Amino acid sequence: MRKVLISLLMVLFAGSAAEAQLFTHQYHGKDAGWLVISIGGGEDQEANPISLFYDQVDGSEHGSVHFSKPSWTALSFGSPDYREGDEAGRVIVRSLKPGQYQMDGFLTHLANRDFSDTFRMPFVIRPGQTTYLGNFRFREAHQKGFVGYLRARDFYFEVKNRARRDIGIADHQDKPPRGKVIVALPDLVAVNSPLFAIPDDQLANH
């Protein structure tokens, strides 16, 4: 139901909701911890917007992080938080209730179709500390059919450590993260999803 609702919102409000950050619940308890993640895409990105969903393992908290490519139709987007090469993106900060969480869903929209996937990517939010999950660089593998038209695309993320850049950006936001920063890049071998490219160093360690 959640993803159906988000799908409808994405179709109706792909421009104006781009910067709204879907499901932006923030936890305000004194024991709050913080999640920092960056999501970006390239100049040739056609799927839009990009949403990743997370849940607390006990089911008490749900949310998402969201990126929409800058365009003249997304008037509320403003300037991206960073540009590196052909990538532009956002650094997203969430204040969350401490506990065990997992990223567990992906959703985007392209050519009047929704594309989604599920996976399990655990992370931990600790009281008074910041969990940095990484830079999620969205990519599309364009393929052509026998008559030269684009057919189904493969979507995937490259996840890298850009903590110095991303935490620096997060520290200047209206509601910055606090406390010790824990770099907690996901074990993509364990995640075992085609949605995430596995870097060579993780393959070598398994």
N, C-alpha and C positions, 0 to 999 in steps of 0.2 A: 504494500500500500504506500509506504514511504516513497519508493522509487517512482511509482506511478504519479504521485502528487508532484514530485520534483520534475518529472518529465513534462507534465503539463505546464508547470511554472516556467521551465526553460523555453518551451515553445512560445508562450505568451509574453514573456518578459526577458528574452535573451539579451536585449540591450539594457533596459533600465534596471534589471535585477542583477546585472553582472557584478556590480560592486557591492551589492547588498550582503553577500556572503550568506548563502542559504543555511538555515538552522544555526543562527549565530548565538545560541544560548551561551552565556558566560557565567561561571560559578564565582560567587562572591564571598564564600566562606573564608575564615581566617587561615584555614589549612590549604588554601588553593595552591595548585601547581600550574605550570604553563606548558603548552605545546607550541613549538615554532616549526613551521614547514614552509618551504617556498615551492611554488608551482609556476612553470613557464612553458612557453611554446615558441615555435619559429615563425618566420614571416610567411611561410607557405602553409601554415596550419589552416585546415578547412573545418575540422570538427570544432564545435563551439556551442556552449561553454563546456568546461571540464570540471567535473565534481568527483571528489573522493569522500566516502562516508566512513564514519567511525562510530563505535559503540563501546560503552563500558561493559566488561564481560558479564557483570551481574545484571545487565539490562536496565540499569537505572539512568544512564546518560546516553544520549544520541546526538550526533552532529555531523557536519560536513565542512570541508574546505573546498574552495571554489576559485577557478580562474577563467576569465573571459578575455579573448584576444582583443587588443585595442582596435577600434574601428569607428568610423563616423556614425554608425548606428548605435554604438554603445556609448552614449554621450556622458554617462555617469562614471565611466571608467577612470578618466583622468590619465595622468602619466603613470607608467609602470614603476614599480619600486626599483627595478634594476634592468639593465640591458647589457648583455655580454654576447658579442658576435651577433648572430641572428636571433638570439633568444631574448624575449622580454617576459617579465613575470612579476608576481606578487609574493611578498613575504606575509604570512598569515600567523597571527598570534591568537591563541585561545587560552583563557583561564579555565581550568577544569578541576573537578572534584578528584582528589587523589584516588588511585586504584589502577587496576589492570584494564587496559583498553586494547582494541584491535581496529585497524583499518580493515574494512570488509567489503567495500563495494565501489564500483566505478560506473559513471554514467556520462555520456556525451550525446550530441545531436549533430546529424549531418544529412543534408539532402532529404529532409522530411522523414528521417528515420532516427530512432533512438538506438544507441549501442551501449550495452552494459556488460559488466562482468562481476563476479564475486571472487573473493580470495580471503586469506586470513593473515594479517600482518600485525603481530602483537607489539605493544609498547606500554610503558609504565609512566604514570604521572605521580611524582613524589611531592609531598607537602613543601612549599616554599622553594621549590627548585624548577628548573626549566629543562624540558626534554626537547632536544633538537632532532627531528626525524630525517632531515635531509632536504636536498634540492631535487624535486621531481620534475624532470625535463620531459615534457610530452612530445612524442614523435608519431608520425604517420608514415607507414610504408606503402607508398602508392604503387598499385599494380594495374596493368592495362589488359583488357580482354582482347580477344582475337580480332575485333574490329577497331581496336585502338581506344575504346572508351574506358574510362576508369570503372573498375568493378570494386568488389569489397576490399576495404583497406584493413591492414593490420595496425592496431593502435598499441603503443607500448610506452613505458617510461624508462628513462635512465635516471638512476638515483645516485647522487654524488654528495660529498661533504663540502658544503659551501658555508660552513658555520661562521667563519670570520665575517664574511660579507653579510649573511642573513641576520645574524644576531646584532651586528652593527646597525642594520636597517630597523630591526625590531625595536631596538633600544630607543629609537627616535619616534616611535609611533605614539599615539595619544594614550594608549594603555599598554605600556611595555611589559615584557616578562621580567621576572625578578629571580634573585638567588643564583646558586651555582648552576652552570650550564652543563648538562650531560648530553654528549653527542651519542645518539642511539640509532645509527643507520640500521635499517632492517637487514636481516639475514635472508637474502633473496633466494638462496638455494632452498632454505626451509619453506619460504613462502610458496615456491614451486608454482608460479603462475606465468603464462606467456605474456601477461600484461607488463611484466618487469624484466628488463634485460639484466642478466647476471654478469657482473664485472669479473674480469679474469682473476683478481686477487681472491674473491670469494670462492670461485671454482677451485683454485689451488689449495684452499684451506679445508676443503671437504674431501 
